[in-house]
Amino acid sequence: MRIFCFLLLAILLGTYGLVLGRTKRNSTALTPLLGWLVGLGFFMIAPLTILTLNGGFQQPAVYDVNGSWDEVNLASWIFFRPYLIIWLSLMLTCFVAWLGSSSRLPEGAGAGVIVRRRLERVILTAMALTAAGWLATIWLQGGVSQFLVSNWYTRNADLADHWGRVFVLGAHLSVTNQMIFTGAAALYTSVGLKQQDTRAGFTLLILFFFLVDIVISGNRIFFALYLLAFLTSCWLYRRKRILAALLVASPVLVLVFSLWGSVRGNLSTIPDSAGVQALEVEVGDRAVTHLMGVTEGSGVMMLMHMINDFGTKFNYLYGGTYARLFTFVLPASLDPGRPPDFTTLAAQLYEHTATTSLGSTALGEAYGNFGVAGILAMPLLTWLAVACGERIARAGAKHTLMAAVSFVMFVAFVRFPFAENTMTWIAALLAIWALKLENGLSLPEDGFRRPPRPGNSAAASRPPLPADA
């Protein structure tokens, strides 16, 4: 069984590497397809690789995970079918991405010069709205002291129970704003890396804001999306020194991200948290545990168990969670049979609680709804990413912010429930259009060039960029 898994993994990694390389060669900036492939690599292929090389994985006992899904043992043929289904879906996804990345857009499509002062105003506005949301949450929670001792996840559920749909709507708008901020921050950093003139002061402000948001909200996903966009930009623009520095610092980053996932529940009980206790396990097991933690490897473990359980232990949902995209506006009283989002449903099925959520990747939701036919969901999402990217690129320099936001949204499609993520994506694009956030943000590259470098006489006659670009 393990030898067979090694063979399948080698084929998958080789195929994925070829597709990712080809997509990079045909990309000049952050695109939806690039975001989708990066998300697949981080949230699915990386955990699958760790599981294969390690022969499986069992969650540490200190995490107190339900025994129905806490272990994957690839020496057991029980997991042969789940492994094969995941492999087939990923290979089909790579095939569609290969076809999509082969189409070449017109020369200069999507190219433009970003006016960074205007992009900074977009980022600062999103920061202000997020900070207002923090203050409102603290006030609704009853003050700073009550806020600090509350659980990061259940506090939103408690407030939703008390304030109803008003709070739920506010939460959705907050997530939309956060996605716009993350996309804008990713675009700002990407421009600096491309032009090799990163503005350190404002970039440090962005990083500080992300860290404050992690402490206050407990949610690390937005910072993770930003870091993935940052790494992609470094790779896209060949910033090898930065990549080397991040590689050296990666053990510390992996440890911090993994531990935060366990200690964020209640900041007042950090010394007794499961993440701190997990440091007591053996060094080899500790490394695998933290790698699985930082890549959300529990989602792939959950996915394997769902492939075994849906259709036997649990009934298929037949599109129920996808239908939420069309029924979310209806009050629960008018649609009492509507299932919760898939991450909440997974927690109800496997942990018998609705006070948390469990990810299982885009394939987990697809399989829970449609069974084996769900392997087509990720190829279809790949086609959507290709079509979206081509449409944005053909608009020239008009939709640079939409492209960056779509990059982070397609990374999130791998991890978040489909209906909720789609609503956030649509809302973010509508907000960008309605608020005219892209007006004057990008200028056609044809009419503007960077000031010539000393000794570059060929460019001496070209007009310089505007002062605020």
PyMOL commands that set and color helices and strands:
alter all, ss='L'
color gray80, all
select helices_A, chain A and resi 2-25+32-54+61-63+77-101+116-141+144-149+154-163+165-195+200-217+221-236+240-263+267-272+274-280+283-294+298-309+324-327+342-350+361-394+400-413+418-434+445-447+457-459
alter helices_A, ss='H'
color red, helices_A
select strands_A, chain A and resi 56-58+71-73+113-114+442-443
alter strands_A, ss='S'
color yellow, strands_A
deselect
rebuild
show_as cartoon
